[in-house]
């Protein structure tokens, strides 16, 4: 498990960052010549949480049986795929395949061209070989492989938004250089970036009374210019704390670790 990296940045109004189956054995005589079987398990835990005070960082609603499953040949072409593990098991295991080299992939959703999503991306891919009249057992354990970004508003800013919705507003745009995710009063879902990056660029705009938007401020979560290894990594979760008020709220800095509860 990776530690979540942590940053604090000041906004005139105030901004801070916290990084955050079943086995079936077949008799050899059950296979026709030139084929073998694949028995595939998904051992991904269904209880995975990031221990920070936020509902959005809770992955307990992840159901491994709902994960996409794909079987690829040695050239990466899909030879079999299932919307869910449940669908695959309904077909019956082992899966019958011609002899050869393959890989199996399981993921929380089929990635396709997705670069950022409101769903966390868990994935595992493993190579295997199908030998004639033999059952090959493969167990996959998917891990969190995206960068989560959440926006948390201070209590005093939330109060101003509730009391004077026409005078206060905000827009926070986060980019990993490949895709953008924008937070606003209308869009508060956590964003999950698929690609790792050298830095996260965060552009913040707020409106404070009389329809006056303050100039956009840009912040960069680059960690350390001299140490690329500390750039944002897949498997990390960041919280942006946005505060706009007369006095800044105190923010406690912390590092958090992904806890794997099996």
C-alpha positions in Angstrom: 0.0 0.0 0.0 1.2 3.5 -0.8 1.2 6.4 1.5 -0.8 9.4 0.3 1.3 12.5 -0.2 0.4 15.8 1.4 0.6 19.5 0.4 -0.6 22.8 1.8 -1.1 25.8 -0.4 -2.5 29.2 0.5 -5.3 30.9 -1.4 -6.5 34.5 -0.4 -9.4 32.7 0.7 -7.6 29.5 1.6 -6.8 26.3 -0.2 -5.1 23.1 1.0 -4.3 19.7 -0.4 -4.1 16.4 1.3 -3.0 13.5 -0.8 -4.7 11.2 0.1 -14.5 -18.4 -9.2 -14.8 -21.0 -8.2 -12.5 -23.9 -9.1 -13.7 -26.7 -11.3 -11.4 -29.5 -12.2 -12.1 -31.3 -15.5 -10.9 -34.7 -16.5 -8.5 -34.6 -19.3 -10.9 -36.6 -21.4 -13.4 -33.8 -21.1 -11.3 -31.5 -23.4 -11.2 -31.9 -27.2 -7.8 -32.0 -28.8 -6.0 -28.6 -29.0 -7.9 -27.1 -26.1 -7.5 -26.5 -22.4 -9.4 -24.8 -19.6 -9.1 -21.6 -17.6 -10.5 -21.4 -14.1 -10.4 -17.7 -13.1 -10.9 -16.2 -9.6 -11.2 -12.6 -8.5 -9.7 -12.3 -5.0 -10.2 -8.5 -4.9 -11.3 -7.5 -1.4 -14.7 -5.9 -1.3 -13.9 -3.8 1.8 -11.3 -1.1 0.8 -11.3 2.2 2.6 -9.1 5.3 2.8 -9.3 6.4 6.4 -9.9 10.1 6.1 -13.1 11.9 7.3 -15.0 11.8 4.0 -17.7 9.6 2.7 -16.3 9.9 -0.8 -13.1 8.1 0.1 -15.0 4.9 1.1 -14.8 2.1 -1.5 -17.0 -0.3 0.5 -19.6 -0.3 -2.3 -17.1 -1.9 -4.7 -18.3 -5.4 -5.6 -15.8 -7.7 -7.1 -18.5 -9.8 -8.8 -19.5 -6.7 -10.8 -16.0 -6.3 -12.3 -15.5 -6.5 -16.1 -13.5 -9.6 -17.3 -11.6 -9.9 -20.5 -9.5 -12.7 -22.0 -6.9 -11.5 -24.5 -4.7 -13.5 -26.9 -0.9 -12.9 -27.1 -1.5 -10.0 -29.5 -3.9 -8.2 -27.1 -7.0 -9.0 -29.0 -10.1 -9.9 -27.0 -11.1 -13.5 -27.4 -13.7 -13.6 -24.6 -15.2 -10.9 -22.4 -17.9 -10.6 -19.8 -19.6 -7.5 -18.4 -19.2 -9.0 -14.9 -17.6 -11.9 -13.0 -21.1 -13.1 -12.3 -21.8 -13.3 -16.0 -18.6 -15.3 -16.5 -19.4 -17.8 -13.8 -22.9 -18.2 -15.2 -21.4 -19.5 -18.4 -19.5 -22.1 -16.4 -15.9 -22.7 -15.5 -13.4 -23.6 -16.7 -13.6 -21.5 -19.9 -12.5 -23.6 -22.9 -9.8 -22.0 -24.9 -7.4 -23.2 -27.7 -3.9 -23.9 -26.5 -1.7 -20.8 -26.5 -0.6 -17.7 -24.6 -3.2 -15.4 -23.1 -3.7 -12.8 -20.5 -6.7 -12.2 -18.2 -7.8 -8.7 -17.1 -10.4 -7.8 -14.5 -11.3 -4.2 -13.7 -14.0 -2.2 -11.9 -15.2 -1.1 -15.3 -14.1 -1.6 -19.0 -11.6 1.2 -19.5 -11.9 1.9 -23.2 -10.8 5.5 -24.0 -11.7 6.8 -20.5 -9.1 9.2 -19.0 -11.0 10.5 -16.0 -14.2 9.3 -14.3 -16.4 9.6 -11.3 -15.8 5.9 -10.6 -12.6 4.6 -9.0 -10.6 2.3 -11.3 -9.4 -1.0 -9.9 -7.5 -3.4 -12.2 -5.3 -6.4 -12.5 -3.9 -8.2 -15.6 -2.0 -11.5 -15.6 -0.5 -13.6 -18.3 -1.1 -17.4 -18.5 -0.7 -20.4 -20.8 -3.4 -22.8 -21.9 -1.9 -26.3 -22.3 -3.7 -29.2 -24.0 -6.3 -30.9 -21.9 -5.2 -29.1 -18.8 -7.0 -26.7 -16.5 -5.1 -23.5 -15.8 -5.9 -21.7 -12.5 -5.5 -17.9 -12.4 -6.3 -15.7 -9.4 -6.6 -11.9 -9.9 -6.4 -9.3 -7.1 -7.4 -5.9 -8.5 -5.8 -2.8 -6.9 -6.8 0.9 -6.9 -5.0 2.2 -10.0 -6.2 5.8 -10.4 -5.6 9.2 -8.8 -8.6 10.3 -6.7 -9.3 14.0 -6.3 -12.0 15.3 -3.9 -13.1 18.8 -3.1 -14.0 19.6 0.5 -15.5 23.0 1.4 -14.8 24.6 4.8 -17.8 25.0 7.1 -17.7 28.8 6.8 -17.6 28.8 3.0 -20.5 26.2 2.9 -22.5 28.5 5.2 -22.0 31.5 2.9 -23.0 29.4 -0.1 -26.2 28.3 1.6 -27.1 31.8 3.0 -26.2 33.8 -0.1 -26.1 31.5 -3.1 -26.3 34.4 -5.6 -23.3 36.2 -4.1 -20.9 33.2 -3.6 -19.7 30.7 -6.1 -16.6 28.7 -7.0 -15.0 26.7 -9.8 -12.0 24.3 -9.2 -10.5 22.7 -12.3 -7.9 19.9 -11.8 -5.8 18.6 -14.7 -3.2 15.8 -14.9 -2.1 17.0 -18.3 -4.2 14.5 -20.1 -7.7 15.2 -18.8 -9.6 17.8 -16.7 -12.0 17.4 -13.9 -14.1 20.5 -12.8 -15.8 21.0 -9.4 -18.6 23.4 -9.0 -21.8 23.9 -6.9 -23.5 21.7 -9.5 -20.7 19.1 -9.8 -19.2 17.8 -6.6 -18.4 14.2 -7.5 -14.9 12.9 -6.8 -12.8 12.6 -10.0 -10.5 9.7 -10.7 -7.7 10.2 -13.2 -6.5 7.1 -15.0 -3.0 8.3 -16.0 -0.1 9.1 -13.6 1.5 12.5 -14.1 4.4 14.7 -13.2 2.1 17.1 -11.5 -1.6 18.0 -10.9 -2.5 21.5 -12.0 -5.3 23.1 -10.0 -7.0 26.3 -11.1 -9.3 27.9 -8.6 -11.8 30.7 -9.1 -14.2 32.1 -6.4 -16.9 34.7 -6.4 -17.4 36.7 -3.3 -20.3 39.1 -3.3 -21.7 41.5 -5.9 -21.0 39.0 -8.7 -17.3 39.7 -8.5 -15.1 36.8 -9.5 -11.6 36.9 -8.1 -8.7 36.3 -10.6 -8.0 32.7 -11.2 -5.2 31.2 -9.1 -3.1 28.3 -10.2 -1.5 25.7 -7.9 0.7 22.8 -8.9 1.0 19.5 -7.0 4.5 18.6 -8.2 5.9 17.4 -4.9 9.6 17.8 -5.5 11.2 19.2 -8.7 14.4 17.3 -7.9 12.8 14.0 -7.2 10.4 12.7 -9.9 9.6 9.7 -7.7 7.5 11.9 -5.5 5.1 13.0 -8.3 1.5 12.1 -8.0 1.1 8.3 -8.4 -1.7 5.9 -9.2 -3.2 4.6 -6.0 -3.2 8.0 -4.3 -6.1 10.1 -3.2 -6.0 13.9 -2.8 -8.4 16.2 -0.9 -8.7 19.9 -1.9 -9.8 22.0 1.0 -11.4 25.2 -0.2 -11.9 28.0 2.3 -13.3 31.4 1.7 -14.1 33.6 4.7 -12.9 36.3 7.1 -10.5 34.0 8.9 -8.8 30.8 7.6 -9.9 27.5 9.2 -7.2 25.5 10.7 -6.3 22.4 8.7 -4.5 19.4 10.2 -1.9 17.8 7.9 -1.9 14.1 7.7 -0.7 11.2 5.7 -3.1 8.4 5.1 -2.6 4.8 3.9 -4.9 2.6 1.9 -6.2 0.0 4.2 -6.9 -3.4 2.7 -9.6 -5.2 4.8 -10.1 -8.7 3.7 
